Amino acid sequence: MATIRSDELNYVYVDKIVEHYVTIFVERWNKLKKKKHDDIAWYIKYVDDFYDDLYILCLEAYLDIAKHYYTAGKQKITDRWVKNNVLKVYDPVTLYVFDNEFERKKGRHIEGVLASETPDKEHDKALKYFTQMFSQFADETADKAHLETLKDEGETKVVWVSVKDDRRCHICKERDGEIYPISRVPKKPHVGCRCHVEKVNGQRTDKNS
């Protein structure tokens, strides 16, 4: 795939990475579903280790995405960048911090399986919620890496670009073409939003300075 310039952002690469890792998650979840949980202490330890591996996979995926969308090359994008800029930062779209929600989902997963008479349904529910979170923060990683590129290139303002189809919400539609100071770009209005920002190239008059 061609390198993505800082003035054009699409999510094809994000979708490719998400699809790859979700396949891995499903395979591992199916193996977990077969584990007996008669010995509760053993089972909790097993699931703890299971989620530790998932966290490493998430970090690996987000690092891959960040390196792809960060094109300025003025700083080294490492797992530390991912942790500090994505996983440990409160996200007003999801209303939680990835790290904290990760632990909460693990706890609810264990509790649900041990307390339910239909543990397979609890496993499937946990997988659904986890993959939704994983996918949302994949987009978030791409957005933040892209914005870092614009900042490193010396941009002071950016223009909001929304996908022009019937599925975009009224907020995305209203923001389309608006210009914002790069330090005050509004957060996306909802989960799954595919709006992005680009360099300003003579678009709409700035109303937000």
N, C-alpha and C positions, 0 to 999 in steps of 0.2 A: 504494500500500500504506500502511496506517495506521502511524503512528509506534509503535514498540515501546517499551512502558514498561520501566523498569529492573527491575521485578519479574516480567517474563515474557520468556523468551528462546526463540525458535524459529529455525530455520535456513532458513526459506523464502527469505528474501532472499539469504542466502549461496548457496544452491543456484542461484538465478536468476543471480547474478553469475558464479558458476563456470561454469554452462552457456554463458553468453554468451562468456566469454573462452576457454573450451576450444574453442568453434567457431572462434574467431580463430586459436588455436594450430594446430588441425588444418589450416586453410587455408594457413597459412604453412609448416607442415611439408611439406605436399604440394608446395609450390613448391620447397622446399629439396631434396626427393628428386629433382627433375628436374635439379638442377645437376650438371654434370660435375666430377669431382675429379681430373682428370689432372694439373693444375698444383697440387701440394700446398700450396705457400705461399699461392697465391691462395685456395684453398679454405678453409684454416684462417682466413685473414683474413675471408673471407665469413661463416663460421660464428661467428666472434667477434662480428661486427657483428649477426648474426642473434640471438645470445643477449643482446647489449646491448639490443636492441629488446624481447626477451621480458622482461627485467628491468624495463624501464620499464612494460610492460603489467601485470606482477605488482604493481608498486608502485601503479599506477593502480587496479587492482582492489581491493587491500587497503585503500587509502585510502578508496575508496567504501564498503566494508564497515564500516570503523572509524567513519566519520562517521555511518553509519546506526545503529549499535548504541551509540554514545556519545551519551547523551541529556541529560546533566547540564548541558553547555554552560559549564563553569567553566574549561576550557582549550581552546586551539585545536588541533584534530587536523590535523596536517600530515603530509607525506611523511617529515619528520624523526621524528615520533612513530612512524610505521610502521617505519622503519628501526631505530630504537633500541629499540623495544619488541617487535618481532616478528622482523624479518629478521636482526638481529645477536645475538639471544638464544638460548642453548642450550636446546633443547626435549627434556626427558627422555622424551617419548613417541616422537618420531622418532629420538632419540639423535644429533641433529646440529643445527648452526646453519644456517639457510636459506642465508645468503650463501655459506658454505663448500661446502655440498652443491650449490648452484647451479653453482659453478665445477667441482666434481668431475663433475657430470653432463655438463657441456659437454665436458670433456676425454675422458670415456669415449665420448661420442657421436662426436666426431671420430675418436678412435682406432678405434672399432668400424667406422665406415664405411670408413676408409682401409685397414683390415687385412682386412676381410671380403670373401668372394666373393659374398655376398648383402647388399649395402648397404641395400636396401629394408627388410630385416628388422631391421637395426640402427637405421634411422630410426624404425621403428614401435616398437621396444623403448624407444628414448630418449623418444619421445612419451608412451608409457604411464607410464614412471617420472616424467617431468616433470609430467604432469597429476595424478598421484597426490600428488606433493609440493605442487603448487599448491593442490589441493583441501584437503589437510590443514591448510595454513597459512591458508587462508581461514577455516576454523573457529576456528583459534587466534586470528586477528585479531578475530573477533566476540567470542570469550570474553574477551579482554583489554580490549577497548573496553567491554564490558558491566560487567566488574569495576571498571574505572575509574569508571564512572557510580555504582556502589554506594558506592565509597570517597568520591567527591565529594559524595554525598548524606548522608554521615556515618554510614553503616552500619559496625558493628564486627564483626558476625557474619552469616554466610550459611548457608542450608540447601542441601544437595546434592539435586538432583532428577534422577532417571533416567527414561528412557522405559520405561514399564511394559508390556513385551511379551516374548515368548519369546526374542527375539534378544539381550537384554541379558546381559552376562556376570555371573558371581557377584560380582565386586568392585563393579560398578555397582549390583547389587541390594542388597548389604550396605550401601553408602553412602547409598542412597536415604533421605532424611529426616534424615540426620545433620547436625548443626550444627557449623560450624567458625569460628574466628576468621578474619576476612577476610584477615589477613596470613599465614595458614597453611592456605590451601585446598589440598588435595592435587592433584597433577597428574592428568590423566585417565589411566586405566590402559592404554589402547591406541589405536592409530590408528583414526579413524572414530568415536570415542566421541561420542555425542550427549547426554551428561549436561550439566547446567549448574547454576549456583547462582542462588538467589533471595533476596530479603529474608526475614528470619525473622518469621513471623507466628503465633507460638504453637505452632510445631511441636515435635518431639521434644526432650526435655531435652538440653541441651548436655553432651556427654561429653568435649569436647576443649579446654576452657579450661585 
